[in-house]
Amino acid sequence: MVSIAKSDTYWMADEAKDTVNHLMQYHGDRSVWGSSPVEQAWYRNSIAYFNHILEPDSWESSLSFQGVQGELVKMLVPEARSLIRQLVTLITKQKLAFRGIAQASGSEIMSTIRLANNLSDQIVSIQNLDIKGERLTELALVYGNAYIKATWRTDKGDIFTAQKNKLEYTGDVGISVHDVWNVFYDYSIESWDDQNWVEVRTLKNRWDLIKQFPKLKSEIMSVESSTYIRGPYYSDTRSVSDDDMIYVYEVYHKPSPSLPKGRMIFYSDDKTIYFDGDNLYEDLPVYEMKPAPIFGMGFGSPAYSELLPSQEMLNNSFSAIATNQSAFAVQSVMIPRNSGVSMRQIDGMNFIEFNPQTASGGGKPEALQLTKSPPEVFNFIDLCKSSMQGLSGLNSAVRGQPPPGVTSGTAIATLTTNALEFISSTARTYTKAMEQCMEGAINGYRKFAKVPRMIFMNGRNDQIVEREFIGTDLDPIKKIELTLSNPLMQTIAGRSDLAEKMVSSGLIKNVQDYITILEGGSLSSLYKTEASENDLIESENEKLMEGEDVIVLSTDDHPVHIRQHAGLLNDTNIRNNAESMEIILNHILEHRQQATLIDPILNAMVRTGKMPEGAMPPEGGPPAPGQGMEGQIPPDQLTTNAPAKPAQPTEDLLGRA
């Protein structure tokens, strides 16, 4: 193990060259294979996860051949990898959708939240964050840890000025995923939140760096190519750009008592330092996904390592059967010498001559059964598969093969839900990492988006509107949350069962809504009207509490409004304030008045979206405006410009004379 010299000062606060030398020694310690059982697991899992690609001997066959003369067949069946891939699919299946949370409230804040939400959607789309989330999850399951980085790229975005042969860009967020081989930190610290610093190794083109840092050209030219730094997938394959790619190390340190403004250093070696300054992010812009922490260490326990022993025995069992079939699959026939049977008489078989014995039937040709494998071998294959399924938490129903006798959608949905609950802890770490990543991306815009830029936002009725913004417009946003759906909605069995229940309960009234559920659409579309009504009531309650009059329309759901508004009167502070109580009670009375005046046919259509049975339009078409007829709503009751007048006379609910 490489010994790192101690100092009487904090090494991260030293001169840049000394700090870089300290980190390079740390890299040297990491490069010693076998120095840690966890690193051994990383290397072993790397090879095993892709051994069906890495191990075959040639392009002629996907099998490997071992033994003295290649007589032993090694057959690789990546069952464990298939389970990991299915776990990845289940965990990341839901489309990423984020919502911003602001510190205050009000109409302006709601506009800022809409900006943050639409900006999040744009980041997901442009950065292909769904695909990067899949890679993050797969790496975490194979290695135990994985990392996603959200930083500001000054070489991205739109060109806003070009002068002296130099292009300047508006800048944009860059999001990238990194594995355990390329992220360095203090491995003795278990919680990522307690890490003070992190270092990420990235690949860059040396000629791009020379263009950016022309004064360092000779130093950059002397940096060793990344090709010569060995990794788990080293091969002799080379490309035309091998010598062009070099490693750049990005170091981030949080603001702390020893480094009040934090620190950022970008370098390739101690002679090639591109940047050294304060941490402009004011935090670590690298976020960890660690589904199963190893207690007392900064490492996670790889899910793939739990499956690997069964996977290796599965490969051995298949290899034993394949070797037997390969060697003895062509039928052999035992024939006594001088029996008179000619090889020309029976085609396509192997013949083995032997000296007949005096026993009965000694001269009879017989098949030599060498291809028969013991049934225990086949049983062991099933045992290995079931063991891996149990360890992964994926039952056969999730994999599209329900247990024998299980045919109902409810039972299959239950089995699927059980599996999803089993992996919920992994899903939570994925959710946390993606939320932190999006918060980091939004913070990047807040801190570095100084030039006005445009964003397309969803307006009313699905219209797209364009809005200009700068980073400071996002200051009220304090947190980003990932919107999650019911786990049942992630499977066809669960969606089908839910759709049937909603039909029977009357919540689904048309084929379009039924298909929306089956296709995994948002349930919110089914109760969009009810949700908007609830939002309206909440908004009205806020205005009533502030002493403002609120308009009442005939089309309101008056019983719901009255109940929710009456809840305000359960506060003793309101009851002791005669003015506030009078405003609330008058508003409730307006709802009561409108409820008695509304046309029953219109009321039924508003509530159900359908024409009531037996309701027929009047003969001769609708009456002219102002003529009126029984049950018709006067035009002034549908206006949205002025509140309806309170009913008079009416009982004074305050109990006054």
Secondary structure, DSSP 8 states (H G I E B T S, - for coil): -------SS-GGGS-HHHHHHHHHHHHHHHTSTTSSHHHHHHHHHHHHHTHHHHS-SBTTBSSEEESSSS-EEE----HHHHHHHHHHHHHH-S---EEEEESS-SHHHHHHHHHHHHHHHHHHHHTTHHHHHHHHHHHHHHHS-EEEEEEEETT-S-EEEEETTEEEE--EEEEEEE-GGGEE--TT---GGG--EEEEEEEEEHHHHHHH-GGGHHHHHHS--GGGS--TT--S---TTGGGEEEEEEEEE---SSSTT-EEEEEEETTEEEEEE--TTSS--EEEE-SSB-TTSS-B--HHHHHHHHHHHHHHHHHHHHHHHHHH-S-EEEEETTS---TTTS-S-EEEEE---SSTTTTS-EEE------HHHHHHHHHHHHHHHHHHT--TTTTT---TT---HHHHHHHHHHHHHHTHHHHHHHHHHHHHHHHHHHHHHHHH--S-EEEEEE-GGG-EEEEEE-GGGGTTEEEEEE----GGGGSHHHHHHHHHHHHHTTS--SHHHHHHHHTT--GGGGGHHHHHHHHHHHHHHHHHHTT------TTS-HHHHHHHHHGGGGSHHHHT-HHHHHHHHHHHHHHHHHHHHS-HHHHHHHHHSS--TT----TTSS--TTT--TT---GGGS-SSS-----SS---TT---
